Amino acid sequence: MIRVRKPVEPPEILAGKGEAEDLGNRTRYEGDSAPFDSGAVVFSFAKSIYGHRSVKKALITAQHGKCAFCESKIQHIAYGDVEHFRPKAGYRQREDDPLGRPGYYWLAYDWGNLYLGCQLCNQRYKKNLFPLIDDRLRCRNHLGDLTREQPSFVDPGGADDPQSHIEFAAEQPRARNGSQVGAATIQALGLGREELRERRFDRYRMLAALKNITQLLPDEEEGREAALILADSVEDRAEYASMARSLMARA
């Protein structure tokens, strides 16, 4: 996982229809938090807005066509999902928990809460999971203070660089310096799943071989060509750039 850098300005549909939909949800609050805190209030959401082609296109561009979580290239095999980092309809602290309501309904059309995810990361693993280190600090409605929450997942576009929490030993992700958030992200999002590791290992083996060539033949044409490929492998646009950066950081 690497940091996702989205444009500051959201796509027009989010700033127009999305903001209008959000305002409509908020006006249902009417000053009484009890129906919200109990989960009695259920919201509906317009996928035609948050999943609009302009939103998806902007995310594809910002994320270089990669899943925000596993860094796999999506477009050559799938459409990809517009994923809500904080779940819009309801949340689970643990995978086997009943669905807690309300979800983060006021962030359903929030540009900062949207990412492009592959179907496996989104539909098989993350789903409605959004654990907090202390669930008692969870915001129950739009008047809450999100800055008090401490998510157990790495936010790809958050203040912390994901690579400060997750690193790689060969193709295997691991928590950097014992990061609790890194370990939870790897486990819950399946970043160490076998199929993904196999795909990463193919790339790791190739990059490791090229690194050896640069060390053995630094002044030869083969070494220079290998160095160019390695330089490209750590760019944000490269598939599994975080893994490549861990490899290149080692002597």
PAZA-549264 format. One record per residue: x, y negated, z negated of N, C-alpha, C in turn; residue number from 1; chain; residue in one letter. Coordinates in pm, whole numbers. Example, Ala and Ser with C-alpha at 12.3 -4.5 7.8 and 13.67 -1.06 7.14 Angstrom:
> n_c1,n_c2,n_c3,ca_c1,ca_c2,ca_c3,c_c1,c_c2,c_c3,seq,mol,type
> 1319,569,-780,1230,450,-780,1320,330,-780,1,A,A
> 1285,225,-708,1367,106,-714,1290,-3,-787,2,A,S
END
This chain:
> n_c1,n_c2,n_c3,ca_c1,ca_c2,ca_c3,c_c1,c_c2,c_c3,seq,mol,type
> 84,119,0,0,0,0,88,-124,0,1,A,M
> 53,-219,87,124,-347,90,23,-460,70,2,A,I
> 74,-578,48,-13,-693,27,-86,-729,156,3,A,R
> -215,-752,144,-297,-797,257,-308,-949,250,4,A,V
> -275,-1012,362,-279,-1159,367,-387,-1200,467,5,A,R
> -500,-1240,412,-613,-1281,496,-611,-1432,515,6,A,K
> -669,-1480,626,-685,-1625,643,-765,-1683,527,7,A,P
> -735,-1805,489,-806,-1869,378,-953,-1887,413,8,A,V
> -981,-1932,534,-1119,-1956,575,-1186,-1825,614,9,A,E
> -1304,-1797,560,-1374,-1673,596,-1435,-1681,734,10,A,P
> -1470,-1569,794,-1544,-1572,920,-1672,-1653,904,11,A,P
> -1714,-1714,1011,-1827,-1807,1007,-1953,-1744,950,12,A,E
> -1978,-1618,982,-2102,-1555,936,-2105,-1541,784,13,A,I
> -1990,-1523,721,-1985,-1515,575,-2008,-1651,512,14,A,L
> -1954,-1754,574,-1970,-1889,522,-2109,-1946,551,15,A,A
> -2182,-1883,641,-2316,-1928,674,-2422,-1837,615,16,A,G
> -2454,-1730,688,-2557,-1638,642,-2519,-1568,513,17,A,K
> -2390,-1537,498,-2346,-1469,376,-2367,-1553,253,18,A,G
> -2331,-1680,261,-2349,-1769,146,-2497,-1789,115,19,A,E
> -2579,-1793,218,-2723,-1807,198,-2780,-1683,128,20,A,A
> -2739,-1564,171,-2784,-1441,106,-2739,-1436,-40,21,A,E
> -2615,-1476,-64,-2563,-1477,-200,-2643,-1573,-288,22,A,D
> -2674,-1689,-235,-2752,-1786,-311,-2889,-1729,-345,23,A,L
> -2949,-1656,-249,-3078,-1593,-276,-3070,-1492,-389,24,A,G
> -2962,-1415,-395,-2945,-1320,-505,-2927,-1392,-638,25,A,N
> -2850,-1497,-637,-2824,-1569,-762,-2948,-1635,-818,26,A,R
> -3037,-1683,-733,-3156,-1752,-782,-3251,-1657,-852,27,A,T
> -3231,-1527,-834,-3314,-1430,-905,-3275,-1419,-1052,28,A,R
> -3166,-1484,-1088,-3118,-1475,-1226,-3213,-1543,-1323,29,A,Y
> -3255,-1664,-1294,-3353,-1740,-1371,-3318,-1753,-1518,30,A,E
> -3189,-1751,-1550,-3146,-1780,-1687,-3158,-1667,-1786,31,A,G
> -3213,-1555,-1748,-3230,-1442,-1840,-3142,-1327,-1794,32,A,D
> -3038,-1297,-1870,-2943,-1196,-1827,-2989,-1054,-1859,33,A,S
> -3092,-1038,-1940,-3131,-904,-1985,-3161,-809,-1869,34,A,A
> -3241,-849,-1769,-3269,-754,-1659,-3143,-715,-1583,35,A,P
> -3045,-805,-1578,-2921,-776,-1508,-2835,-680,-1591,36,A,F
> -2819,-712,-1716,-2733,-632,-1802,-2788,-490,-1819,37,A,D
> -2920,-474,-1812,-2981,-342,-1827,-2979,-262,-1698,38,A,S
> -2952,-330,-1587,-2953,-263,-1457,-3091,-255,-1396,39,A,G
> -3188,-326,-1456,-3325,-320,-1404,-3338,-391,-1270,40,A,A
> -3252,-489,-1245,-3258,-562,-1120,-3173,-490,-1016,41,A,V
> -3233,-458,-903,-3163,-389,-794,-3164,-479,-672,42,A,V
> -3050,-493,-609,-3037,-582,-494,-3028,-502,-366,43,A,F
> -3069,-564,-257,-3045,-510,-124,-2944,-601,-56,44,A,S
> -2868,-545,37,-2761,-621,100,-2766,-603,251,45,A,F
> -2726,-707,322,-2731,-707,468,-2596,-665,525,46,A,A
> -2588,-538,564,-2463,-490,625,-2434,-564,754,47,A,K
> -2539,-613,819,-2521,-687,943,-2441,-815,922,48,A,S
> -2430,-859,795,-2352,-978,763,-2211,-939,721,49,A,I
> -2197,-864,611,-2062,-833,563,-1989,-736,656,50,A,Y
> -2066,-656,733,-2003,-564,827,-2006,-614,970,51,A,G
> -2034,-741,988,-2043,-799,1122,-1912,-780,1199,52,A,H
> -1923,-768,1330,-1804,-744,1412,-1698,-852,1394,53,A,R
> -1741,-976,1368,-1643,-1083,1348,-1566,-1065,1218,54,A,S
> -1634,-1011,1115,-1568,-982,988,-1470,-867,1005,55,A,V
> -1517,-762,1071,-1429,-646,1092,-1308,-684,1178,56,A,K
> -1332,-764,1280,-1223,-806,1367,-1119,-886,1290,57,A,K
> -1165,-976,1203,-1073,-1056,1123,-992,-969,1028,58,A,A
> -1056,-866,971,-984,-775,881,-885,-689,958,59,A,L
> -925,-642,1074,-833,-562,1157,-708,-643,1189,60,A,I
> -728,-769,1223,-613,-854,1255,-526,-877,1133,61,A,T
> -588,-912,1020,-512,-941,898,-437,-819,847,62,A,A
> -496,-700,866,-438,-577,813,-363,-497,919,63,A,Q
> -346,-557,1036,-272,-491,1145,-331,-355,1181,64,A,H
> -463,-346,1172,-531,-223,1208,-512,-109,1110,65,A,G
> -463,-140,989,-434,-36,890,-536,-36,778,66,A,K
> -555,80,716,-635,90,594,-566,11,484,67,A,C
> -642,-68,410,-585,-151,304,-523,-67,193,68,A,A
> -563,59,181,-518,141,70,-407,239,111,69,A,F
> -432,322,211,-333,425,246,-239,383,358,70,A,C
> -266,270,423,-181,216,530,-180,300,658,71,A,E
> -277,388,672,-288,462,798,-348,373,905,72,A,S
> -300,386,1027,-362,317,1139,-499,380,1163,73,A,K
> -598,297,1180,-735,346,1186,-788,356,1327,74,A,I
> -767,257,1407,-844,240,1529,-828,350,1633,75,A,Q
> -716,421,1631,-698,524,1732,-778,651,1703,76,A,H
> -837,660,1581,-915,780,1548,-1052,749,1487,77,A,I
> -1076,626,1444,-1201,596,1374,-1233,447,1384,78,A,A
> -1355,411,1340,-1397,271,1342,-1348,196,1219,79,A,Y
> -1341,266,1106,-1306,200,981,-1428,140,913,80,A,G
> -1421,124,781,-1530,68,702,-1490,-68,647,81,A,D
> -1587,-159,639,-1567,-281,563,-1596,-245,417,82,A,V
> -1494,-247,337,-1498,-198,199,-1505,-315,100,83,A,E
> -1588,-298,-4,-1595,-395,-113,-1502,-348,-225,84,A,H
> -1401,-428,-257,-1309,-390,-365,-1387,-376,-495,85,A,F
> -1462,-477,-534,-1557,-466,-645,-1691,-424,-585,86,A,R
> -1741,-306,-621,-1860,-251,-555,-1982,-341,-572,87,A,P
> -2056,-359,-465,-2165,-456,-463,-2291,-407,-534,88,A,K
> -2325,-279,-519,-2455,-230,-567,-2448,-168,-706,89,A,A
> -2337,-108,-739,-2322,-43,-868,-2179,9,-880,90,A,G
> -2137,45,-1000,-1998,83,-1024,-1992,207,-1112,91,A,Y
> -1878,272,-1108,-1849,381,-1200,-1713,356,-1265,92,A,R
> -1707,370,-1395,-1581,359,-1466,-1498,485,-1443,93,A,Q
> -1566,600,-1441,-1503,729,-1410,-1586,797,-1303,94,A,R
> -1523,888,-1231,-1588,949,-1116,-1718,1020,-1151,95,A,E
> -1724,1082,-1271,-1843,1158,-1308,-1943,1076,-1389,96,A,D
> -1921,947,-1404,-2015,860,-1474,-2139,835,-1389,97,A,D
> -2254,813,-1452,-2371,768,-1375,-2342,628,-1320,98,A,P
> -2413,593,-1215,-2392,464,-1152,-2435,351,-1245,99,A,L
> -2342,262,-1276,-2373,148,-1360,-2426,32,-1276,100,A,G
> -2527,-34,-1324,-2585,-148,-1255,-2595,-265,-1350,101,A,R
> -2592,-389,-1299,-2577,-418,-1156,-2431,-404,-1113,102,A,P
> -2412,-396,-983,-2278,-406,-929,-2240,-553,-918,103,A,G
> -2139,-578,-841,-2092,-716,-822,-2168,-777,-704,104,A,Y
> -2298,-794,-725,-2388,-839,-619,-2348,-975,-562,105,A,Y
> -2289,-1060,-645,-2252,-1195,-601,-2123,-1196,-518,106,A,W
> -2060,-1080,-505,-1939,-1070,-423,-1962,-989,-296,107,A,L
> -2089,-960,-266,-2120,-877,-149,-2073,-941,-19,108,A,A
> -2071,-1073,-14,-2033,-1144,109,-1910,-1232,85,109,A,Y
> -1839,-1201,-22,-1721,-1280,-58,-1600,-1231,22,110,A,D
> -1539,-1321,95,-1427,-1287,182,-1313,-1222,105,111,A,W
> -1287,-1268,-15,-1178,-1213,-94,-1204,-1073,-144,112,A,G
> -1329,-1027,-139,-1365,-896,-192,-1376,-791,-82,113,A,N
> -1349,-830,42,-1368,-739,155,-1235,-694,214,114,A,L
> -1228,-565,246,-1110,-507,311,-1155,-406,415,115,A,Y
> -1064,-374,505,-1087,-265,599,-1028,-139,539,116,A,L
> -1111,-36,528,-1064,91,474,-1093,205,568,117,A,G
> -1012,310,562,-1042,430,640,-1157,505,571,118,A,C
> -1224,593,646,-1339,663,591,-1302,751,472,119,A,Q
> -1184,812,474,-1147,900,364,-1123,821,235,120,A,L
> -1045,715,243,-1019,635,123,-1149,577,67,121,A,C
> -1236,532,158,-1357,463,115,-1468,559,75,122,A,N
> -1497,658,159,-1614,742,139,-1589,866,55,123,A,Q
> -1467,920,60,-1439,1040,-19,-1383,1005,-156,124,A,R
> -1305,900,-164,-1233,871,-289,-1287,749,-365,125,A,Y
> -1276,631,-310,-1310,513,-388,-1460,503,-415,126,A,K
> -1539,509,-311,-1685,503,-325,-1724,388,-419,127,A,K
> -1792,418,-529,-1832,315,-624,-1738,304,-744,128,A,N
> -1625,370,-736,-1530,363,-848,-1472,222,-862,129,A,L
> -1478,170,-983,-1408,46,-1014,-1381,41,-1164,130,A,F
> -1283,119,-1208,-1252,125,-1351,-1176,1,-1398,131,A,P
> -1203,-38,-1520,-1130,-145,-1586,-1050,-87,-1702,132,A,L
> -940,-150,-1734,-861,-105,-1849,-945,-114,-1976,133,A,I
> -1027,-219,-1985,-1121,-235,-2097,-1258,-264,-2038,134,A,D
> -1344,-163,-2034,-1475,-178,-1971,-1564,-278,-2044,135,A,D
> -1533,-310,-2168,-1614,-407,-2242,-1603,-547,-2184,136,A,R
> -1501,-571,-2102,-1481,-703,-2043,-1543,-714,-1903,137,A,L
> -1618,-614,-1862,-1676,-615,-1728,-1782,-725,-1715,138,A,R
> -1779,-795,-1603,-1880,-897,-1573,-2011,-827,-1536,139,A,C
> -2119,-866,-1601,-2249,-805,-1576,-2336,-888,-1482,140,A,R
> -2297,-1011,-1458,-2372,-1096,-1366,-2280,-1206,-1315,141,A,N
> -2332,-1290,-1229,-2247,-1389,-1160,-2201,-1503,-1251,142,A,H
> -2250,-1507,-1375,-2205,-1609,-1468,-2084,-1563,-1550,143,A,L
> -2046,-1437,-1532,-1932,-1384,-1605,-1799,-1438,-1554,144,A,G
> -1694,-1413,-1632,-1560,-1462,-1599,-1476,-1345,-1546,145,A,D
> -1459,-1340,-1415,-1384,-1231,-1353,-1239,-1228,-1396,146,A,L
> -1185,-1342,-1437,-1044,-1346,-1475,-1017,-1267,-1603,147,A,T
> -1121,-1234,-1678,-1104,-1155,-1800,-1093,-1007,-1770,148,A,R
> -1141,-967,-1653,-1134,-826,-1616,-990,-786,-1584,149,A,E
> -958,-663,-1619,-828,-605,-1584,-853,-475,-1507,150,A,Q
> -867,-485,-1373,-895,-364,-1295,-784,-260,-1307,151,A,P
> -824,-134,-1306,-727,-25,-1308,-675,7,-1170,152,A,S
> -730,-58,-1066,-684,-40,-929,-601,-160,-886,153,A,F
> -505,-134,-801,-429,-242,-738,-518,-310,-635,154,A,V
> -527,-440,-641,-601,-518,-541,-503,-554,-429,155,A,D
> -524,-502,-307,-428,-528,-199,-406,-676,-169,156,A,P
> -507,-758,-198,-493,-901,-171,-482,-983,-297,157,A,G
> -455,-918,-410,-450,-988,-538,-318,-1057,-564,158,A,G
> -306,-1109,-685,-187,-1186,-721,-63,-1098,-731,159,A,A
> -81,-972,-773,33,-882,-788,64,-812,-655,160,A,D
> 190,-808,-619,232,-732,-501,208,-584,-530,161,A,D
> 132,-514,-445,109,-371,-469,237,-291,-488,162,A,P
> 346,-335,-425,471,-261,-437,537,-278,-573,163,A,Q
> 485,-369,-655,534,-377,-793,471,-268,-879,164,A,S
> 369,-200,-825,302,-93,-899,322,45,-836,165,A,H
> 346,50,-704,356,178,-634,482,181,-549,166,A,I
> 558,289,-561,675,311,-477,669,454,-424,167,A,E
> 771,493,-349,771,626,-288,902,698,-314,168,A,F
> 889,828,-344,1002,920,-343,980,1008,-221,169,A,A
> 1060,985,-117,1033,1044,14,892,1004,55,170,A,A
> 804,1101,85,667,1067,129,568,1064,14,171,A,E
> 613,1091,-108,523,1103,-223,511,970,-299,172,A,Q
> 390,915,-310,374,791,-388,387,818,-536,173,A,P
> 440,720,-609,450,733,-754,442,594,-816,174,A,R
> 402,591,-943,392,464,-1013,531,406,-1035,175,A,A
> 547,280,-1002,676,215,-1022,689,173,-1169,176,A,R
> 799,212,-1229,827,177,-1369,712,214,-1462,177,A,N
> 648,327,-1432,541,375,-1519,415,292,-1515,178,A,G
> 392,218,-1409,273,133,-1401,145,213,-1418,179,A,S
> 65,176,-1516,-64,241,-1539,-159,215,-1422,180,A,Q
> -155,94,-1371,-242,58,-1258,-199,134,-1133,181,A,V
> -70,145,-1111,-21,220,-996,-61,366,-1002,182,A,G
> -47,428,-1119,-83,570,-1134,-232,591,-1111,183,A,A
> -315,501,-1165,-460,514,-1148,-500,498,-1002,184,A,A
> -435,406,-932,-467,382,-791,-432,504,-706,185,A,T
> -314,560,-730,-270,678,-655,-365,794,-677,186,A,I
> -402,817,-802,-488,931,-836,-629,914,-781,187,A,Q
> -691,801,-810,-832,782,-776,-855,766,-626,188,A,A
> -761,703,-555,-779,680,-412,-718,791,-327,189,A,L
> -664,892,-391,-613,1006,-316,-493,972,-231,190,A,G
> -409,879,-276,-296,837,-193,-188,945,-182,191,A,L
> -200,1048,-266,-107,1160,-257,-170,1284,-197,192,A,G
> -286,1270,-133,-355,1386,-77,-269,1454,29,193,A,R
> -286,1585,40,-195,1666,120,-189,1622,266,194,A,E
> -307,1597,326,-309,1561,467,-235,1430,493,195,A,E
> -250,1337,400,-184,1208,413,-33,1223,394,196,A,L
> 6,1306,298,148,1330,275,213,1394,398,197,A,R
> 142,1484,462,198,1548,582,222,1445,691,198,A,E
> 127,1355,709,141,1250,810,257,1156,775,199,A,R
> 266,1120,648,376,1031,606,510,1101,617,200,A,R
> 511,1231,586,639,1301,591,697,1304,731,201,A,F
> 613,1318,832,662,1315,970,735,1183,997,202,A,D
> 677,1075,949,740,945,971,864,929,883,203,A,R
> 855,976,759,970,967,669,1090,1042,725,204,A,Y
> 1068,1162,776,1178,1243,829,1247,1172,945,205,A,R
> 1167,1109,1030,1223,1036,1143,1304,915,1096,206,A,M
> 1247,840,1001,1316,720,952,1443,756,875,207,A,L
> 1437,864,797,1556,906,723,1668,946,818,208,A,A
> 1632,1011,928,1733,1049,1029,1794,925,1093,209,A,A
> 1712,827,1122,1763,703,1181,1853,628,1084,210,A,L
> 1818,633,957,1902,567,857,2041,633,852,211,A,K
> 2043,764,862,2172,835,864,2254,794,986,212,A,N
> 2188,777,1099,2259,737,1221,2321,598,1205,213,A,I
> 2246,508,1142,2301,372,1122,2423,374,1031,214,A,T
> 2426,469,938,2539,477,845,2659,546,909,215,A,Q
> 2631,644,996,2740,718,1060,2796,645,1182,216,A,L
> 2708,575,1254,2748,509,1379,2706,363,1380,217,A,L
> 2750,285,1283,2701,147,1272,2737,59,1391,218,A,P
> 2846,87,1457,2891,2,1566,2861,60,1704,219,A,D
> 2800,177,1708,2768,239,1835,2627,199,1880,220,A,E
> 2601,218,2008,2469,182,2061,2358,257,1989,221,A,E
> 2381,386,1959,2279,464,1889,2249,406,1752,222,A,E
> 2352,362,1684,2334,303,1552,2259,172,1558,223,A,G
> 2289,91,1658,2219,-38,1670,2072,-17,1706,224,A,R
> 2044,79,1793,1905,107,1829,1828,161,1708,225,A,E
> 1893,247,1631,1829,300,1511,1800,188,1412,226,A,A
> 1892,92,1399,1873,-20,1308,1753,-105,1349,227,A,A
> 1732,-122,1477,1618,-199,1525,1486,-131,1490,228,A,L
> 1482,0,1507,1361,75,1474,1334,68,1324,229,A,I
> 1438,79,1244,1422,71,1099,1374,-67,1055,230,A,L
> 1426,-170,1120,1383,-306,1087,1234,-324,1117,231,A,A
> 1188,-264,1225,1047,-273,1260,961,-192,1164,232,A,D
> 1014,-84,1109,936,6,1023,896,-56,891,233,A,S
> 963,-162,848,931,-225,721,844,-351,739,234,A,V
> 812,-385,862,725,-499,887,581,-465,845,235,A,E
> 506,-568,810,368,-545,765,286,-467,866,236,A,D
> 312,-487,994,232,-422,1097,258,-273,1110,237,A,R
> 368,-225,1053,407,-85,1071,325,8,981,238,A,A
> 293,124,1033,222,225,954,315,274,842,239,A,E
> 261,280,721,334,326,603,459,241,576,240,A,Y
> 443,110,589,556,19,567,607,27,424,241,A,A
> 518,49,329,560,55,190,655,173,167,242,A,S
> 624,287,227,712,403,217,847,372,281,243,A,M
> 845,308,398,970,275,467,1054,180,383,244,A,A
> 991,86,316,1065,-9,232,1131,61,114,245,A,R
> 1062,160,56,1124,237,-52,1246,313,-1,246,A,S
> 1234,370,119,1347,442,177,1464,348,202,247,A,L
> 1439,232,259,1546,140,291,1610,77,169,248,A,M
> 1536,72,58,1589,13,-64,1690,104,-132,249,A,A
> 1686,232,-98,1780,326,-160,1912,324,-85,250,A,R
> 2020,337,-161,2154,336,-100,2175,458,-13,251,A,A
END
